[in-house]
Amino acid sequence: MRKKQDRNLRDLLKCIIRTKVPLNEGKVDGVALYLSGGVDSMTLGFLCNEMGFKVTAYCFEIDNNVTADSSSARRACNMFGWGLKIINVPSENVYDDFKRLTKLGCRKKTHYECTWPMLYLFPATKEKYIFGGYGADILYGLSKQACMHYKYTIELLNDYRAKRFADDNPNGVRQRENLAKRYNKVLVEPYMDPIMPDYFKDKTWDDCNQPVQKAIVLREFPEFKEFGRRPHINYQLLAKIPEHFETLLAGDLNFNKRTRIIDLCRDHYELAKNKGDAK
Protein backbone atom coordinates (compact mmCIF):
# COMPACT_ATOMS: atom_id res chain seq x y z
CA MET A 1 0.00 0.00 0.00
CA ARG A 2 1.38 3.40 -0.96
CA LYS A 3 2.09 5.84 1.78
CA LYS A 4 -0.08 8.97 1.65
CA GLN A 5 3.07 11.08 1.24
CA ASP A 6 3.83 9.14 -1.94
CA ARG A 7 0.52 9.96 -3.56
CA ASN A 8 0.36 12.85 -5.92
CA LEU A 9 -2.03 15.62 -5.02
CA ARG A 10 -4.50 14.75 -7.76
CA ASP A 11 -4.90 11.19 -6.48
CA LEU A 12 -5.17 12.36 -2.89
CA LEU A 13 -7.97 14.77 -3.76
CA LYS A 14 -9.82 11.99 -5.58
CA CYS A 15 -9.42 9.72 -2.57
CA ILE A 16 -10.92 12.36 -0.30
CA ILE A 17 -13.84 12.87 -2.69
CA ARG A 18 -14.55 9.13 -2.68
CA THR A 19 -15.01 9.23 1.09
CA LYS A 20 -17.62 11.98 0.82
CA VAL A 21 -19.63 11.11 -2.29
CA PRO A 22 -21.24 7.67 -2.83
CA LEU A 23 -19.65 6.98 -6.21
CA ASN A 24 -20.68 3.33 -6.37
CA GLU A 25 -24.25 3.58 -5.15
CA GLY A 26 -25.81 5.10 -8.24
CA LYS A 27 -27.35 7.95 -6.26
CA VAL A 28 -25.45 10.95 -7.60
CA ASP A 29 -26.65 12.25 -10.95
CA GLY A 30 -24.99 15.61 -10.69
CA VAL A 31 -22.97 17.79 -8.34
CA ALA A 32 -22.74 21.50 -7.70
CA LEU A 33 -19.42 23.29 -8.03
CA TYR A 34 -19.04 26.71 -6.44
CA LEU A 35 -16.79 28.06 -9.15
CA SER A 36 -14.67 31.18 -9.22
CA GLY A 37 -12.60 30.19 -12.23
CA GLY A 38 -9.52 30.22 -10.02
CA VAL A 39 -7.11 27.32 -9.67
CA ASP A 40 -8.62 25.62 -6.62
CA SER A 41 -12.25 25.37 -7.70
CA MET A 42 -11.15 24.49 -11.24
CA THR A 43 -9.18 21.47 -9.98
CA LEU A 44 -12.36 20.11 -8.42
CA GLY A 45 -14.24 20.62 -11.67
CA PHE A 46 -11.56 18.66 -13.52
CA LEU A 47 -11.77 15.84 -10.97
CA CYS A 48 -15.56 15.75 -11.18
CA ASN A 49 -15.22 15.34 -14.94
CA GLU A 50 -12.72 12.55 -14.48
CA MET A 51 -14.90 10.78 -11.92
CA GLY A 52 -17.99 10.90 -14.12
CA PHE A 53 -20.09 13.52 -12.34
CA LYS A 54 -22.34 15.89 -14.22
CA VAL A 55 -21.19 19.33 -13.10
CA THR A 56 -23.34 22.40 -12.62
CA ALA A 57 -21.25 25.40 -11.66
CA TYR A 58 -22.60 28.20 -9.50
CA CYS A 59 -21.11 31.65 -9.14
CA PHE A 60 -22.45 35.00 -7.99
CA GLU A 61 -22.60 38.58 -9.13
CA ILE A 62 -23.59 41.54 -6.98
CA ASP A 63 -26.36 43.52 -8.67
CA ASN A 64 -25.65 41.50 -11.82
CA ASN A 65 -22.25 43.15 -12.25
CA VAL A 66 -19.82 40.88 -14.10
CA THR A 67 -16.55 40.23 -12.28
CA ALA A 68 -13.32 38.49 -13.24
CA ASP A 69 -14.65 35.46 -11.33
CA SER A 70 -17.99 35.24 -13.11
CA SER A 71 -16.36 35.91 -16.47
CA SER A 72 -13.81 33.16 -15.84
CA ALA A 73 -16.57 30.79 -14.70
CA ARG A 74 -18.49 31.38 -17.92
CA ARG A 75 -15.40 30.63 -19.99
CA ALA A 76 -14.67 27.45 -18.01
CA CYS A 77 -18.20 26.15 -18.42
CA ASN A 78 -18.15 26.80 -22.15
CA MET A 79 -14.79 25.09 -22.49
CA PHE A 80 -15.50 22.00 -20.40
CA GLY A 81 -19.22 21.53 -20.96
CA TRP A 82 -20.43 22.30 -17.44
CA GLY A 83 -23.80 23.77 -16.65
CA LEU A 84 -23.75 27.27 -15.20
CA LYS A 85 -26.03 29.25 -12.92
CA ILE A 86 -25.20 32.87 -12.13
CA ILE A 87 -26.82 33.90 -8.85
CA ASN A 88 -27.50 37.56 -8.18
CA VAL A 89 -26.72 39.03 -4.75
CA PRO A 90 -28.72 42.26 -4.32
CA SER A 91 -26.74 44.94 -2.54
CA GLU A 92 -29.95 46.57 -1.35
CA ASN A 93 -30.31 43.67 1.11
CA VAL A 94 -26.94 44.14 2.79
CA TYR A 95 -28.48 45.67 5.95
CA ASP A 96 -30.81 42.73 6.62
CA ASP A 97 -28.25 40.23 5.38
CA PHE A 98 -25.72 41.53 7.91
CA LYS A 99 -28.18 40.59 10.66
CA ARG A 100 -28.64 37.14 9.12
CA LEU A 101 -24.89 36.66 9.00
CA THR A 102 -24.61 37.52 12.67
CA LYS A 103 -27.20 34.86 13.51
CA LEU A 104 -25.12 32.38 11.50
CA GLY A 105 -22.26 32.97 13.94
CA CYS A 106 -20.04 35.21 11.83
CA ARG A 107 -17.35 36.74 14.02
CA LYS A 108 -14.58 38.10 11.83
CA LYS A 109 -14.88 40.57 8.98
CA THR A 110 -13.83 37.84 6.55
CA HIS A 111 -16.60 35.55 7.86
CA TYR A 112 -19.21 38.20 7.10
CA GLU A 113 -17.80 39.08 3.70
CA CYS A 114 -17.17 35.55 2.46
CA THR A 115 -20.49 34.17 3.71
CA TRP A 116 -22.69 36.90 2.28
CA PRO A 117 -22.92 35.36 -1.23
CA MET A 118 -23.58 31.96 0.37
CA LEU A 119 -26.92 33.27 1.67
CA TYR A 120 -28.01 33.27 -1.98
CA LEU A 121 -25.99 30.40 -3.43
CA PHE A 122 -27.18 27.71 -1.02
CA PRO A 123 -30.95 28.13 -1.50
CA ALA A 124 -30.46 28.31 -5.28
CA THR A 125 -28.42 25.09 -5.41
CA LYS A 126 -30.42 22.08 -6.61
CA GLU A 127 -27.77 19.38 -6.23
CA LYS A 128 -27.18 17.64 -2.90
CA TYR A 129 -23.37 17.63 -3.07
CA ILE A 130 -21.61 20.98 -3.16
CA PHE A 131 -17.92 21.13 -4.14
CA GLY A 132 -15.75 24.06 -3.11
CA GLY A 133 -12.03 24.81 -3.20
CA TYR A 134 -11.93 26.50 0.20
CA GLY A 135 -8.83 26.14 2.35
CA ALA A 136 -6.27 25.61 -0.40
CA ASP A 137 -4.70 29.02 0.12
CA ILE A 138 -3.84 28.05 3.69
CA LEU A 139 -1.84 25.10 2.40
CA TYR A 140 -0.01 27.20 -0.18
CA GLY A 141 0.65 30.02 2.27
CA LEU A 142 -0.66 32.78 0.03
CA SER A 143 -2.29 35.10 2.53
CA LYS A 144 -0.66 38.45 3.22
CA GLN A 145 0.22 37.24 6.72
CA ALA A 146 1.82 34.05 5.43
CA CYS A 147 3.83 35.82 2.75
CA MET A 148 5.11 38.40 5.22
CA HIS A 149 5.98 36.18 8.16
CA TYR A 150 5.79 32.43 7.45
CA LYS A 151 7.09 31.63 3.96
CA TYR A 152 10.81 31.57 4.76
CA THR A 153 11.23 28.15 6.40
CA ILE A 154 9.27 24.90 6.34
CA GLU A 155 8.91 25.10 10.12
CA LEU A 156 7.33 28.54 9.95
CA LEU A 157 5.02 27.56 7.11
CA ASN A 158 3.86 24.42 8.91
CA ASP A 159 3.24 26.48 12.01
CA TYR A 160 1.06 28.79 9.95
CA ARG A 161 -0.85 25.87 8.43
CA ALA A 162 -1.38 24.26 11.82
CA LYS A 163 -2.62 27.48 13.41
CA ARG A 164 -5.05 28.22 10.61
CA PHE A 165 -6.55 24.74 10.54
CA ALA A 166 -6.72 24.67 14.34
CA ASP A 167 -8.84 27.83 14.28
CA ASP A 168 -12.43 27.21 15.33
CA ASN A 169 -13.68 28.54 12.00
CA PRO A 170 -11.03 28.41 9.25
CA ASN A 171 -12.19 30.12 6.06
CA GLY A 172 -15.74 30.51 7.39
CA VAL A 173 -16.42 26.77 7.21
CA ARG A 174 -18.84 26.84 10.18
CA GLN A 175 -21.19 29.17 8.33
CA ARG A 176 -21.15 26.93 5.26
CA GLU A 177 -21.83 23.93 7.49
CA ASN A 178 -24.80 25.71 9.06
CA LEU A 179 -26.20 26.58 5.63
CA ALA A 180 -25.60 23.06 4.33
CA LYS A 181 -27.55 21.64 7.26
CA ARG A 182 -30.37 24.13 6.73
CA TYR A 183 -30.74 23.23 3.06
CA ASN A 184 -29.96 19.50 3.39
CA LYS A 185 -26.73 19.67 1.41
CA VAL A 186 -23.40 17.87 1.74
CA LEU A 187 -20.23 19.95 1.58
CA VAL A 188 -17.33 18.46 -0.35
CA GLU A 189 -14.29 20.63 0.42
CA PRO A 190 -11.26 18.36 -0.11
CA TYR A 191 -8.67 21.04 0.66
CA MET A 192 -10.18 21.38 4.15
CA ASP A 193 -9.74 17.68 4.89
CA PRO A 194 -7.59 16.94 7.98
CA ILE A 195 -5.16 14.86 5.90
CA MET A 196 -4.14 17.81 3.73
CA PRO A 197 -1.81 19.61 6.19
CA ASP A 198 -0.02 16.31 6.72
CA TYR A 199 0.41 15.88 2.98
CA PHE A 200 1.84 19.40 2.69
CA LYS A 201 4.09 19.22 5.74
CA ASP A 202 7.25 18.59 3.67
CA LYS A 203 6.31 21.17 1.00
CA THR A 204 8.13 24.49 1.28
CA TRP A 205 6.61 27.74 0.09
CA ASP A 206 8.79 27.56 -3.02
CA ASP A 207 7.75 23.95 -3.64
CA CYS A 208 4.16 25.15 -3.73
CA ASN A 209 4.53 28.46 -5.52
CA GLN A 210 7.57 28.51 -7.78
CA PRO A 211 7.98 29.39 -10.57
CA VAL A 212 4.33 30.55 -10.35
CA GLN A 213 1.66 30.58 -7.65
CA LYS A 214 0.26 27.10 -6.94
CA ALA A 215 2.76 25.48 -9.26
CA ILE A 216 2.48 22.27 -7.23
CA VAL A 217 -1.08 21.71 -8.41
CA LEU A 218 -0.64 23.17 -11.90
CA ARG A 219 1.94 20.47 -12.61
CA GLU A 220 -0.60 17.74 -11.88
CA PHE A 221 -3.52 19.20 -13.83
CA PRO A 222 -2.57 19.54 -17.50
CA GLU A 223 -6.06 20.95 -18.11
CA PHE A 224 -4.66 24.33 -17.09
CA LYS A 225 -2.51 24.34 -20.23
CA GLU A 226 -5.77 24.66 -22.15
CA PHE A 227 -7.63 26.92 -19.73
CA GLY A 228 -4.80 29.03 -18.35
CA ARG A 229 -4.51 30.19 -14.76
CA ARG A 230 -5.35 33.25 -12.74
CA PRO A 231 -3.21 34.67 -9.92
CA HIS A 232 -4.69 34.32 -6.47
CA ILE A 233 -7.09 37.02 -5.26
CA ASN A 234 -9.85 36.68 -2.69
CA TYR A 235 -13.28 36.51 -4.29
CA GLN A 236 -14.78 39.03 -1.87
CA LEU A 237 -12.26 41.61 -3.08
CA LEU A 238 -12.98 40.93 -6.75
CA ALA A 239 -16.69 41.41 -6.11
CA LYS A 240 -16.02 44.58 -4.06
CA ILE A 241 -17.91 43.14 -1.11
CA PRO A 242 -15.98 45.27 1.44
CA GLU A 243 -17.28 48.40 -0.26
CA HIS A 244 -20.88 47.29 0.26
CA PHE A 245 -20.27 46.53 3.92
CA GLU A 246 -18.63 49.92 4.40
CA THR A 247 -22.03 51.52 3.82
CA LEU A 248 -23.24 50.02 7.10
CA LEU A 249 -20.96 52.34 9.07
CA ALA A 250 -23.34 55.20 8.33
CA GLY A 251 -26.44 53.46 9.68
CA ASP A 252 -27.98 52.43 12.98
CA LEU A 253 -26.16 49.09 12.98
CA ASN A 254 -23.09 51.08 13.97
CA PHE A 255 -24.26 51.71 17.53
CA ASN A 256 -20.68 52.21 18.77
CA LYS A 257 -19.82 54.73 16.03
CA ARG A 258 -17.04 52.59 14.64
CA THR A 259 -14.89 53.72 11.74
CA ARG A 260 -13.90 50.21 10.63
CA ILE A 261 -16.08 47.32 9.55
CA ILE A 262 -13.81 44.91 11.42
CA ASP A 263 -14.93 46.54 14.68
CA LEU A 264 -18.58 46.66 13.67
CA CYS A 265 -18.49 42.93 12.96
CA ARG A 266 -16.93 42.25 16.34
CA ASP A 267 -19.56 44.39 18.10
CA HIS A 268 -22.43 42.44 16.59
CA TYR A 269 -20.84 39.08 17.24
CA GLU A 270 -20.32 39.94 20.91
CA LEU A 271 -23.86 41.28 21.20
CA ALA A 272 -25.33 38.13 19.66
CA LYS A 273 -23.14 35.91 21.83
CA ASN A 274 -24.29 37.70 24.98
CA LYS A 275 -27.92 37.28 23.90
CA GLY A 276 -27.32 33.65 22.95
CA ASP A 277 -28.28 34.32 19.32
CA ALA A 278 -24.98 33.45 17.62
CA LYS A 279 -24.64 29.84 16.47
Secondary structure, DSSP 8 states (H G I E B T S, - for coil): ---GGGS-HHHHHHHHHHHHS-TTTT--SEEEEE--SSHHHHHHHHHHHHTT-EEEEEEEEETT---HHHHHHHHHHHHHT-EEEEEEE-GGGHHHHHHHHHHTT--SHHHHHHHTTHHHHHHH--SSEEE--TTHHHHHT-SHHHHHHTSSSHHHHHHHHHHHHHSSSGGGHHHHHHHHHHTT-EEE-GGGSTHHHHHHTT--HHHHHSSSTTHHHHTT-THHHHH-------HHHHTTHHHHHHGGGGSTT-TT--SSHHHHHHHHHHHHHHHT---
